[in-house]
Amino acid sequence: MRSGRRRGRLTALARVVAAGSIDLVLPPACLACYAPVAEAGALCADCWSRVSFIGSPCCARCGLPFEIEAATGAVCGACTRAPPVYDRARAAFLYEGAGRELILAFKMADRSWVAPRLAAWLHRAAAPLLADADLVVPVPLHRWRLLVRRFNQAAVLAQLMAGRSEAQLAPDLLVRTRRTALQSRLSRSERRRNVRGAFAVRRGRAPLVADRRILLVDDVLTTGATASACARALRKAGAVRVDVATLARAGRDPP
């Protein structure tokens, strides 16, 4: 099993490297729509306008962008009423428009070659969180879902993020203890029940977590149910801080 996981990670990375070499023989194309662009790894003007990048001001806890000016360190109403299990979350853009299309293509259509550009945007959004981290940990896929998708998009992003810091990559630290339904098909309350107790620190790895600061990496933050379930498992193993970095986040939680 270990050799199989190792081969899977190497295969995913090989796709990223090999796909990058395509730029040497083909004209640069938009990451989203394939329209001609000036340089590789860029978006055309139309697709760029359809990506809602997140900047300041945003909630100091969950990273939700504020619609009006807010003081540094301000916390949104939802986090004030019910603080999340994790400490901070940051995302590169909202899960809508061309940003949503890019993520779906990345993880569902085997377009792993877009990973370096996506990771660069994620690093820009979550650089302070990465600077504070001791470990970079991806949200794991269940082994059967990994078999279907062939790679874990969160693990690819986590590796690229860790490569930009002194933090240690721990790609297999977390495991899914059971198969869960797709979160995208569930309501907020159903999502919490769906992932409750579904994650754990791999047996024998708890000493690596104790007294460490963790950066958890995933593709999308919607209700925060998955991030919270992972954070609980990490805190149970002794993590002193759990931050979350995702490519995208929902503008508002579903009901």
C-alpha positions as CSV (number, residue, x, y, z in Angstrom):
1,M,0.0,0.0,0.0
2,R,2.8,2.4,0.8
3,S,4.5,1.8,-2.5
4,G,1.2,2.3,-4.3
5,R,0.6,5.7,-2.5
6,R,4.2,6.7,-3.3
7,R,3.7,5.8,-7.0
8,G,0.4,7.8,-7.1
9,R,2.1,10.9,-5.7
10,L,5.0,10.7,-8.1
11,T,2.6,10.1,-11.0
12,A,0.6,13.3,-10.1
13,L,3.8,15.3,-9.8
14,A,5.0,13.9,-13.1
15,R,1.8,15.1,-14.8
16,V,2.5,18.6,-13.5
17,V,6.1,18.6,-14.7
18,A,5.4,17.0,-18.1
19,A,2.4,19.3,-18.8
20,G,4.6,22.3,-18.1
21,S,6.9,21.2,-20.9
22,I,4.1,21.5,-23.4
23,D,4.5,25.2,-23.3
24,L,7.8,24.7,-25.1
25,V,6.1,23.5,-28.2
26,L,2.6,25.0,-28.1
27,P,1.5,28.6,-27.9
28,P,0.4,29.8,-24.4
29,A,-3.3,29.4,-23.8
30,C,-5.7,30.6,-21.1
31,L,-5.8,28.2,-18.2
32,A,-9.6,28.3,-18.3
33,C,-10.8,28.7,-21.9
34,Y,-7.7,28.0,-24.0
35,A,-7.8,31.4,-25.7
36,P,-4.4,32.8,-26.7
37,V,-2.5,34.6,-23.9
38,A,0.8,36.4,-23.7
39,E,2.5,34.0,-21.3
40,A,2.0,30.4,-20.0
41,G,0.0,29.9,-16.9
42,A,-2.2,33.0,-17.4
43,L,-5.8,33.8,-17.8
44,C,-7.3,35.7,-20.7
45,A,-8.8,39.1,-19.9
46,D,-12.4,37.7,-20.0
47,C,-11.7,34.8,-17.6
48,W,-9.6,37.0,-15.3
49,S,-12.6,39.3,-15.0
50,R,-14.7,36.3,-13.9
51,V,-12.5,35.3,-11.1
52,S,-13.4,37.0,-7.8
53,F,-10.1,37.2,-6.0
54,I,-10.3,37.7,-2.2
55,G,-8.2,40.5,-0.6
56,S,-8.6,42.8,2.3
57,P,-10.7,43.4,4.2
58,C,-11.8,39.9,5.2
59,C,-12.8,38.1,8.4
60,A,-9.7,37.4,10.6
61,R,-11.1,33.9,11.3
62,C,-12.8,32.4,8.3
63,G,-11.5,34.7,5.6
64,L,-15.0,35.7,4.4
65,P,-14.5,39.0,2.4
66,F,-16.3,42.0,3.9
67,E,-18.4,44.1,1.6
68,I,-17.5,47.3,3.5
69,E,-14.4,48.6,5.1
70,A,-13.5,46.9,8.3
71,A,-10.7,47.2,10.9
72,T,-7.8,44.9,10.8
73,G,-8.6,41.8,12.8
74,A,-12.3,42.2,12.5
75,V,-14.4,39.0,12.8
76,C,-17.6,38.3,10.9
77,G,-20.9,37.8,12.6
78,A,-21.0,34.1,11.9
79,C,-17.6,33.5,13.6
80,T,-18.5,35.8,16.5
81,R,-21.6,33.7,17.2
82,A,-20.0,30.3,16.6
83,P,-16.2,30.4,16.4
84,P,-14.9,27.7,14.0
85,V,-12.8,24.8,15.3
86,Y,-9.8,25.9,13.2
87,D,-8.0,29.1,14.0
88,R,-7.8,30.9,10.6
89,A,-8.9,30.2,7.1
90,R,-7.9,32.0,3.9
91,A,-8.8,31.4,0.2
92,A,-7.6,32.8,-3.0
93,F,-11.0,33.5,-4.6
94,L,-14.7,32.9,-4.3
95,Y,-16.1,29.6,-5.6
96,E,-17.9,31.1,-8.6
97,G,-17.4,32.1,-12.2
98,A,-14.2,31.1,-13.9
99,G,-12.6,30.3,-10.5
100,R,-15.2,27.5,-9.9
101,E,-14.6,26.3,-13.5
102,L,-10.9,26.1,-12.9
103,I,-11.2,24.0,-9.7
104,L,-13.7,21.6,-11.3
105,A,-11.5,21.1,-14.3
106,F,-8.4,20.6,-12.0
107,K,-9.9,17.9,-9.9
108,M,-12.5,16.3,-12.2
109,A,-11.0,16.6,-15.7
110,D,-7.4,15.6,-14.8
111,R,-6.0,19.1,-15.6
112,S,-3.3,18.8,-13.0
113,W,-1.0,21.0,-15.1
114,V,-2.9,24.1,-13.8
115,A,-1.7,23.3,-10.3
116,P,1.4,25.5,-10.2
117,R,-0.6,28.6,-11.1
118,L,-3.4,27.7,-8.6
119,A,-0.8,27.1,-5.9
120,A,0.8,30.6,-6.6
121,W,-2.6,32.2,-6.1
122,L,-3.1,30.2,-2.9
123,H,0.3,31.1,-1.6
124,R,-0.5,34.8,-2.1
125,A,-3.7,34.5,-0.1
126,A,-2.3,32.3,2.7
127,A,1.3,33.3,3.0
128,P,1.0,34.5,6.6
129,L,-0.6,31.2,7.6
130,L,2.1,29.2,5.8
131,A,4.8,31.2,7.5
132,D,3.4,30.2,10.9
133,A,3.1,26.5,10.0
134,D,5.3,23.6,11.2
135,L,3.4,21.1,9.0
136,V,1.5,21.3,5.8
137,V,-1.3,18.6,5.7
138,P,-3.7,17.9,2.8
139,V,-7.3,16.9,3.4
140,P,-7.3,13.2,2.4
141,L,-9.5,11.4,-0.1
142,H,-11.0,8.0,0.7
143,R,-9.0,5.3,-1.1
144,W,-11.9,4.5,-3.4
145,R,-12.4,8.1,-4.5
146,L,-8.7,8.4,-5.0
147,L,-8.8,5.4,-7.2
148,V,-11.4,7.1,-9.4
149,R,-9.8,10.5,-9.5
150,R,-6.2,9.1,-9.7
151,F,-4.8,11.9,-7.7
152,N,-5.7,14.0,-4.6
153,Q,-5.8,17.7,-5.7
154,A,-5.3,18.8,-2.1
155,A,-2.1,16.7,-1.8
156,V,-0.7,18.3,-5.0
157,L,-1.5,21.8,-3.7
158,A,0.0,21.0,-0.3
159,Q,3.2,19.8,-1.8
160,L,3.6,23.0,-3.9
161,M,2.8,25.1,-0.9
162,A,5.3,23.3,1.4
163,G,7.9,23.8,-1.3
164,R,7.5,27.6,-0.8
165,S,8.3,27.4,3.0
166,E,10.3,25.8,5.7
167,A,7.3,23.8,6.8
168,Q,7.4,20.0,6.6
169,L,5.0,18.3,4.2
170,A,3.0,15.5,5.9
171,P,0.9,14.1,2.9
172,D,-0.4,11.0,4.7
173,L,-0.8,12.3,8.2
174,L,-4.6,12.4,8.1
175,V,-6.8,9.4,7.0
176,R,-10.5,9.0,6.2
177,T,-11.8,6.4,8.6
178,R,-14.9,5.8,6.4
179,R,-16.3,6.7,3.0
180,T,-18.6,9.7,3.0
181,A,-21.2,11.1,0.7
182,L,-20.2,14.0,-1.6
183,Q,-20.5,17.2,0.4
184,S,-21.7,19.2,-2.6
185,R,-25.1,17.4,-2.5
186,L,-25.8,18.0,1.1
187,S,-27.2,20.9,3.3
188,R,-25.1,22.5,6.0
189,S,-26.4,20.3,8.8
190,E,-26.1,17.2,6.6
191,R,-22.5,18.1,5.8
192,R,-21.6,18.2,9.5
193,R,-23.2,14.8,10.1
194,N,-21.6,13.4,7.0
195,V,-18.0,14.1,8.1
196,R,-18.4,13.7,11.9
197,G,-15.6,11.4,13.0
198,A,-14.6,10.7,9.4
199,F,-11.0,11.8,9.9
200,A,-8.2,10.7,12.2
201,V,-4.5,11.1,12.5
202,R,-2.8,8.0,11.1
203,R,-1.9,5.4,13.7
204,G,1.6,6.1,15.2
205,R,1.8,9.6,13.8
206,A,0.3,11.5,16.8
207,P,3.8,12.4,18.2
208,L,4.4,14.4,14.9
209,V,1.3,16.5,15.6
210,A,1.8,17.2,19.3
211,D,2.6,20.9,20.0
212,R,2.8,21.7,16.3
213,R,1.2,24.3,14.1
214,I,-0.7,22.8,11.2
215,L,-1.7,24.3,7.8
216,L,-4.5,22.2,6.4
217,V,-4.9,22.4,2.6
218,D,-8.0,21.7,0.5
219,D,-9.6,23.0,-2.7
220,V,-12.8,24.6,-1.4
221,L,-14.2,25.8,1.9
222,T,-18.0,25.9,1.9
223,T,-19.6,25.4,5.3
224,G,-16.3,24.5,6.9
225,A,-17.6,21.1,7.9
226,T,-14.7,19.1,6.4
227,A,-12.1,21.6,7.7
228,S,-13.6,21.5,11.2
229,A,-13.7,17.7,11.3
230,C,-10.0,17.5,10.3
231,A,-9.1,20.2,12.8
232,R,-10.8,18.3,15.6
233,A,-8.7,15.2,14.7
234,L,-5.5,17.3,14.7
235,R,-6.3,19.0,18.0
236,K,-7.1,15.7,19.6
237,A,-3.6,14.6,18.6
238,G,-2.2,17.7,20.3
239,A,-1.9,20.4,17.6
240,V,-1.6,23.8,19.1
241,R,-2.9,25.6,16.0
242,V,-4.8,24.6,12.9
243,D,-5.1,27.0,10.0
244,V,-6.8,26.3,6.7
245,A,-5.8,27.3,3.1
246,T,-8.2,26.6,0.2
247,L,-8.2,27.7,-3.4
248,A,-11.8,29.0,-3.0
249,R,-14.5,29.5,-0.5
250,A,-18.2,30.0,-0.8
251,G,-19.4,33.6,-0.4
252,R,-22.1,32.5,1.9
253,D,-22.8,29.2,3.6
254,P,-25.6,27.0,2.1
255,P,-28.6,26.5,4.5
